[in-house]
Amino acid sequence: MRYPGLHLDYDVSEDGDYNSLVDMFNRTAGRKIGGSVNITANNETKIFNVFKFTGTVRILDQWAIITDATALTNCTNVYATVYDGTNTANLTADGMTLSGATVGTFFTKDMVIAQPYSMLDADQVRVLETLEDRKVGRPFTVNGKNGVDNYIRFQVTTNTTLDFTMYVGFEYELYNGSTLEFA
């Protein structure tokens, strides 16, 4: 059986034909990236760079799980932004509170930018349902400022000592030579 235009190698032809098996898989399921971020603050609002990117990246799913909570009694106004070194754009609204969250707490971006993260605290059984597609999170696209490193950042506010670790995972697609890496 023949499939015109299907390339079995990873290379993209000079005419921009993105039809290798790997490219088709990435468009369907996406690549995955993730890592642990240690969040520490003391009576302040603090920003943490989580991912660095260039170009255009479509995030198919974004989620985080608290893996260690040494001090997590007061953590408010939690949200994500995109930053190009000069300008900031929100990915979520502020308003999620992680105060008292336990190890295993899950949160995700499953709504529009004007809404905060949705959180499932691990202190009891909980359910989060999505109407978008097979993923829990809501897909979104970020376009970076040309010629600079851009960042997807996480911001928290505390009026006490804050110390916790979260594993952040993304499922994503890259467009036209763009990059995404754990910061």
NORQUI-V148762 format. One record per residue. N is the residue number from 0. SS is DSSP state (H for helix, E for strand, L for the rest). NEAR is the number of other ideal C-beta (glycine too) atoms within 12 Angstrom. Layout:
N|SS|NEAR / N|SS|NEAR
This chain:
0|L|4 / 1|L|5 / 2|L|11 / 3|L|8 / 4|L|15 / 5|L|17 / 6|E|19 / 7|L|13 / 8|L|13 / 9|L|15 / 10|L|15 / 11|L|19 / 12|L|15 / 13|L|6 / 14|L|9 / 15|L|13 / 16|L|16 / 17|L|24 / 18|L|23 / 19|E|20 / 20|H|17 / 21|H|22 / 22|H|27 / 23|H|20 / 24|H|17 / 25|H|25 / 26|H|20 / 27|H|16 / 28|L|18 / 29|L|29 / 30|E|26 / 31|E|22 / 32|E|28 / 33|E|24 / 34|E|23 / 35|E|20 / 36|E|30 / 37|E|24 / 38|E|38 / 39|E|23 / 40|E|29 / 41|E|17 / 42|L|14 / 43|L|19 / 44|E|20 / 45|E|24 / 46|E|25 / 47|E|32 / 48|E|27 / 49|E|37 / 50|E|36 / 51|E|27 / 52|E|37 / 53|E|25 / 54|E|25 / 55|E|24 / 56|E|37 / 57|E|28 / 58|E|39 / 59|E|33 / 60|E|31 / 61|E|40 / 62|E|32 / 63|E|41 / 64|E|30 / 65|E|34 / 66|E|26 / 67|E|22 / 68|E|27 / 69|E|16 / 70|E|23 / 71|L|33 / 72|L|20 / 73|L|25 / 74|L|38 / 75|E|25 / 76|E|29 / 77|E|42 / 78|E|34 / 79|E|44 / 80|E|30 / 81|E|36 / 82|E|30 / 83|L|24 / 84|L|17 / 85|L|12 / 86|L|15 / 87|E|19 / 88|E|23 / 89|E|26 / 90|L|39 / 91|L|36 / 92|L|21 / 93|L|24 / 94|L|22 / 95|E|34 / 96|L|24 / 97|L|40 / 98|L|25 / 99|L|21 / 100|L|36 / 101|L|23 / 102|L|21 / 103|L|23 / 104|L|36 / 105|E|32 / 106|E|38 / 107|E|38 / 108|L|43 / 109|L|30 / 110|L|27 / 111|L|16 / 112|L|22 / 113|L|14 / 114|L|21 / 115|L|27 / 116|L|39 / 117|E|30 / 118|E|35 / 119|E|27 / 120|L|25 / 121|L|21 / 122|L|16 / 123|L|10 / 124|L|9 / 125|L|17 / 126|L|10 / 127|L|24 / 128|L|12 / 129|L|19 / 130|L|11 / 131|L|19 / 132|L|16 / 133|L|14 / 134|L|28 / 135|L|30 / 136|L|34 / 137|L|29 / 138|L|28 / 139|E|32 / 140|E|23 / 141|E|38 / 142|E|21 / 143|L|32 / 144|L|21 / 145|L|15 / 146|L|10 / 147|L|16 / 148|L|23 / 149|E|34 / 150|E|34 / 151|E|41 / 152|E|32 / 153|E|39 / 154|E|36 / 155|E|40 / 156|E|27 / 157|L|28 / 158|L|17 / 159|L|20 / 160|E|19 / 161|E|32 / 162|E|23 / 163|E|37 / 164|E|24 / 165|E|39 / 166|E|26 / 167|E|38 / 168|E|32 / 169|E|38 / 170|E|33 / 171|E|36 / 172|E|33 / 173|E|31 / 174|E|25 / 175|E|17 / 176|E|16 / 177|E|25 / 178|E|23 / 179|E|38 / 180|E|23 / 181|E|23 / 182|L|24
